Amino acid sequence: MTVRKNQATLGADEKRRFVNALLELKRSGRYDTFVTTHNAFIMSDTDNGDRVGHRSPSFLPWHRRFLIQFEEALRSVDPAVTLPYWDWTADRTSRSSLWAPDFLGGTGRARDGQVTDGPFARGGNRWTINVRVDGRDYLRRDLGAGGRQLPTRAEVESVLAMETYDTAPWNSASDGFRNHLEGWRGVNLHNRVHVWVGGQMGTGASPNDPVFWLHHAFVDKLWADWQARHPRSTYLPAAGTANVVDLGDTMRPWNDVTPADMLDHTRHYTFDTAA
């Protein structure tokens, strides 16, 4: 059983081990398989067709399984490593500790967005972008450009208060907790963070930026917090729904896991704090 911690509480050795595990997955080629998978699903998930990872009820269980698989990969490199989460309601600026040179590095330079400090900068040739949306092979960011702001705790609380998990038409037009957390409606939580970071995080190949995992670990924690607050509310839809993953349907690309299997995160990990 692993414990996922707030990145702001990590010690120097924990940060170093996490970074080194990421770099080893990248060196071996395993990291890029996760980028490829995510990019393929975000490109194929559409509001009016088959949708699995995004714009649909299975957004949360799909990413929960995706993070578990990635955490297992990290731990195959270093069993002491677990996925930390980034609470973007608290660490809200480009000066926050996760953007320090000893962890994820900072924003990109003005002329091309290239990240030039930290372990994922191009200079060390350890983090070449291979799964690309354009010809650029270096990590890019544009933290908070244009005056963009990260979601606030009050905005998060307004979404956690929603009692219904999801509603028809089960896509980006839906009302309910899932879609407001995903960010297609309302205060826009998850999507807004991708845009705030910018660079590759604003594309389907967003896992190219290691902050993807810390962001989604917090999104996953918010789902766990919602589940704890609304124990009588559950995943919807239950069965017989076209183009989406019902509660008992298997999810690609694994084909051996259902949303029902992903409802209890404590079978796999816990968080350092609860709601």
C-alpha positions as CSV (number, residue, x, y, z in Angstrom):
1,M,0.0,0.0,0.0
2,T,1.5,3.3,-1.1
3,V,0.8,6.8,0.3
4,R,0.6,9.7,-2.1
5,K,2.0,12.9,-0.5
6,N,1.5,16.5,-1.3
7,Q,4.6,17.5,-3.3
8,A,5.1,20.5,-1.0
9,T,6.0,18.2,1.9
10,L,8.6,16.1,0.1
11,G,12.1,16.0,1.4
12,A,15.2,16.4,-0.8
13,D,15.8,12.7,-1.0
14,E,12.2,12.0,-2.0
15,K,12.3,14.5,-4.7
16,R,15.6,13.2,-6.0
17,R,14.4,9.6,-6.1
18,F,11.2,10.6,-7.9
19,V,13.1,12.6,-10.5
20,N,15.6,9.8,-11.0
21,A,12.8,7.2,-11.5
22,L,11.3,9.5,-14.1
23,L,14.6,9.9,-15.9
24,E,15.2,6.1,-15.9
25,L,11.7,5.4,-17.4
26,K,12.5,8.0,-20.1
27,R,15.9,6.6,-20.8
28,S,14.5,3.1,-21.2
29,G,11.7,4.2,-23.5
30,R,8.9,3.1,-21.2
31,Y,7.9,6.7,-20.4
32,D,7.0,7.5,-24.0
33,T,4.6,4.6,-24.2
34,F,2.4,6.4,-21.6
35,V,2.6,9.7,-23.7
36,T,1.6,7.7,-26.8
37,T,-1.4,6.1,-25.0
38,H,-2.7,9.3,-23.6
39,N,-2.3,11.2,-26.9
40,A,-4.2,8.4,-28.8
41,F,-7.1,8.5,-26.5
42,I,-7.5,12.3,-26.3
43,M,-7.5,12.4,-30.1
44,S,-10.1,9.7,-30.4
45,D,-12.4,10.7,-27.6
46,T,-15.3,12.8,-29.1
47,D,-18.5,14.1,-27.7
48,N,-20.7,12.3,-30.3
49,G,-18.7,9.1,-30.7
50,D,-17.0,6.4,-28.6
51,R,-15.2,8.1,-25.7
52,V,-13.2,6.5,-22.9
53,G,-10.5,8.7,-21.4
54,H,-12.0,12.2,-21.8
55,R,-15.3,14.0,-22.2
56,S,-17.0,11.1,-20.6
57,P,-18.0,9.5,-17.3
58,S,-14.9,7.2,-17.4
59,F,-12.5,10.2,-17.4
60,L,-11.9,9.7,-13.6
61,P,-11.6,5.9,-13.4
62,W,-9.6,5.8,-16.7
63,H,-7.0,8.2,-15.3
64,R,-7.0,6.5,-12.0
65,R,-6.0,3.2,-13.7
66,F,-3.5,5.1,-15.9
67,L,-1.8,6.6,-12.8
68,I,-1.7,3.2,-11.1
69,Q,0.0,1.7,-14.1
70,F,2.5,4.6,-14.2
71,E,3.2,4.4,-10.4
72,E,3.9,0.7,-10.8
73,A,6.4,1.6,-13.5
74,L,8.1,4.1,-11.3
75,R,8.2,1.6,-8.4
76,S,9.8,-1.0,-10.7
77,V,12.7,1.4,-10.9
78,D,12.7,2.4,-7.2
79,P,10.2,0.7,-4.8
80,A,10.5,3.7,-2.5
81,V,8.9,6.1,-5.0
82,T,5.2,7.0,-5.0
83,L,3.3,9.6,-7.0
84,P,3.1,13.0,-5.3
85,Y,0.2,15.3,-6.0
86,W,0.2,19.0,-6.7
87,D,-2.5,21.0,-4.8
88,W,-2.8,23.8,-7.2
89,T,-5.3,25.6,-4.9
90,A,-2.4,26.2,-2.5
91,D,0.8,26.2,-4.7
92,R,-0.6,28.7,-7.2
93,T,2.4,30.6,-8.7
94,S,5.5,29.9,-10.8
95,R,7.5,30.5,-7.6
96,S,6.0,27.4,-5.9
97,S,8.4,24.7,-4.8
98,L,7.5,22.2,-7.5
99,W,8.9,24.5,-10.1
100,A,12.3,24.7,-8.4
101,P,15.5,23.6,-10.2
102,D,15.8,20.6,-7.8
103,F,12.4,19.2,-8.8
104,L,10.5,20.0,-12.0
105,G,12.2,23.1,-13.2
106,G,10.5,26.3,-14.1
107,T,8.7,28.1,-16.9
108,G,9.9,28.3,-20.4
109,R,11.9,31.1,-21.9
110,A,10.1,33.9,-23.6
111,R,11.1,33.3,-27.2
112,D,10.2,29.6,-27.6
113,G,8.8,28.3,-24.3
114,Q,11.8,26.0,-23.8
115,V,12.4,25.0,-20.2
116,T,16.1,25.7,-19.5
117,D,16.5,24.7,-15.8
118,G,15.9,21.6,-13.7
119,P,16.3,17.9,-14.6
120,F,14.0,18.0,-17.6
121,A,15.7,20.9,-19.4
122,R,17.0,20.2,-22.9
123,G,20.6,20.9,-22.0
124,G,21.3,17.5,-20.3
125,N,19.8,15.6,-23.3
126,R,17.9,13.5,-20.8
127,W,14.4,14.6,-21.7
128,T,14.0,14.7,-25.5
129,I,10.4,15.0,-26.6
130,N,9.8,12.1,-28.9
131,V,6.0,12.0,-29.0
132,R,5.4,15.3,-30.6
133,V,2.5,17.5,-31.8
134,D,5.0,19.6,-33.8
135,G,8.7,19.6,-34.7
136,R,10.0,20.8,-31.3
137,D,11.8,18.2,-29.3
138,Y,12.2,20.1,-26.0
139,L,10.0,20.5,-23.0
140,R,7.9,23.7,-23.1
141,R,6.0,25.7,-20.5
142,D,4.4,29.1,-20.2
143,L,3.3,29.2,-16.6
144,G,0.4,31.6,-15.9
145,A,0.8,33.5,-19.2
146,G,-1.7,36.1,-20.0
147,G,-2.7,36.6,-16.4
148,R,-4.3,33.1,-16.2
149,Q,-5.1,31.9,-12.7
150,L,-5.3,28.5,-11.2
151,P,-8.5,27.3,-9.6
152,T,-9.2,28.4,-6.0
153,R,-10.1,26.3,-3.0
154,A,-13.6,27.9,-3.0
155,E,-14.1,26.8,-6.6
156,V,-13.0,23.3,-5.8
157,E,-15.5,23.3,-2.8
158,S,-18.3,24.3,-5.1
159,V,-17.6,21.3,-7.3
160,L,-17.1,18.9,-4.4
161,A,-20.6,19.9,-3.2
162,M,-22.3,18.5,-6.3
163,E,-24.2,15.3,-5.4
164,T,-24.6,13.7,-8.8
165,Y,-21.6,12.1,-10.5
166,D,-22.6,12.6,-14.1
167,T,-25.7,13.1,-16.3
168,A,-26.8,12.7,-19.9
169,P,-25.6,13.3,-22.6
170,W,-22.5,11.9,-20.8
171,N,-20.0,14.2,-22.7
172,S,-18.6,17.7,-22.4
173,A,-22.1,19.2,-22.2
174,S,-23.1,17.2,-19.1
175,D,-23.9,18.6,-15.7
176,G,-22.6,17.0,-12.6
177,F,-19.4,16.5,-10.6
178,R,-17.3,14.7,-13.3
179,N,-17.7,17.3,-16.0
180,H,-17.2,20.3,-13.7
181,L,-14.0,18.6,-12.3
182,E,-12.9,17.7,-15.8
183,G,-13.5,21.4,-16.7
184,W,-15.8,21.6,-19.7
185,R,-18.5,23.3,-17.6
186,G,-18.6,25.7,-14.7
187,V,-15.5,26.9,-12.8
188,N,-13.3,24.6,-15.0
189,L,-10.8,22.8,-12.7
190,H,-8.7,20.1,-14.5
191,N,-8.7,21.7,-18.0
192,R,-7.7,25.1,-16.6
193,V,-4.6,23.7,-15.0
194,H,-3.4,22.2,-18.2
195,V,-3.8,25.6,-19.9
196,W,-2.1,27.4,-17.1
197,V,1.0,25.3,-17.4
198,G,1.0,25.6,-21.2
199,G,3.5,24.1,-23.6
200,Q,3.0,20.3,-24.0
201,M,0.5,20.4,-21.1
202,G,-1.9,22.2,-23.5
203,T,-1.8,19.3,-26.0
204,G,-2.9,15.6,-26.1
205,A,0.8,14.7,-25.5
206,S,0.6,16.4,-22.1
207,P,2.3,13.5,-20.2
208,N,5.5,14.8,-21.9
209,D,5.6,17.2,-19.0
210,P,6.2,15.3,-15.7
211,V,3.8,17.7,-13.9
212,F,1.0,15.9,-15.7
213,W,1.3,13.1,-13.1
214,L,1.2,15.4,-10.1
215,H,-1.7,17.3,-11.5
216,H,-3.7,14.2,-12.2
217,A,-2.8,12.7,-8.8
218,F,-4.6,15.8,-7.3
219,V,-7.6,15.4,-9.6
220,D,-7.7,11.8,-8.5
221,K,-7.6,12.9,-4.8
222,L,-10.5,15.3,-5.4
223,W,-12.5,12.4,-6.8
224,A,-11.6,10.4,-3.6
225,D,-12.6,13.4,-1.5
226,W,-15.9,13.7,-3.4
227,Q,-16.6,9.9,-2.8
228,A,-16.0,10.3,0.9
229,R,-18.4,13.3,1.1
230,H,-21.1,11.6,-1.0
231,P,-21.1,7.9,0.0
232,R,-24.6,7.3,-1.4
233,S,-23.6,8.8,-4.8
234,T,-21.8,6.6,-7.2
235,Y,-20.5,6.3,-10.8
236,L,-23.0,6.9,-13.5
237,P,-24.2,5.6,-16.0
238,A,-24.9,2.1,-14.7
239,A,-25.7,0.1,-17.9
240,G,-26.9,0.2,-21.5
241,T,-25.4,3.5,-22.6
242,A,-24.1,3.9,-26.1
243,N,-20.6,5.2,-26.8
244,V,-19.5,5.5,-23.1
245,V,-18.1,3.1,-20.5
246,D,-20.8,2.0,-18.1
247,L,-20.1,1.0,-14.5
248,G,-19.4,-2.7,-15.4
249,D,-17.9,-2.2,-18.8
250,T,-14.2,-2.9,-19.5
251,M,-12.0,0.1,-20.3
252,R,-9.5,0.2,-23.1
253,P,-6.5,-0.1,-23.5
254,W,-6.3,-2.5,-20.5
255,N,-9.5,-4.5,-21.3
256,D,-9.3,-6.1,-17.8
257,V,-10.6,-3.3,-15.6
258,T,-14.0,-1.6,-15.2
259,P,-15.0,1.7,-13.6
260,A,-16.5,-0.4,-10.7
261,D,-13.0,-1.9,-10.1
262,M,-11.6,1.6,-9.7
263,L,-14.1,3.0,-7.2
264,D,-12.1,2.1,-4.1
265,H,-8.6,3.7,-4.4
266,T,-7.6,2.3,-1.0
267,R,-7.0,-1.1,-2.5
268,H,-4.0,0.5,-4.2
269,Y,-2.9,3.6,-2.3
270,T,-4.0,6.2,0.2
271,F,-3.4,9.9,0.5
272,D,-1.5,11.7,3.3
273,T,-4.6,13.8,4.1
274,A,-8.3,13.2,3.6
275,A,-11.0,15.8,2.9
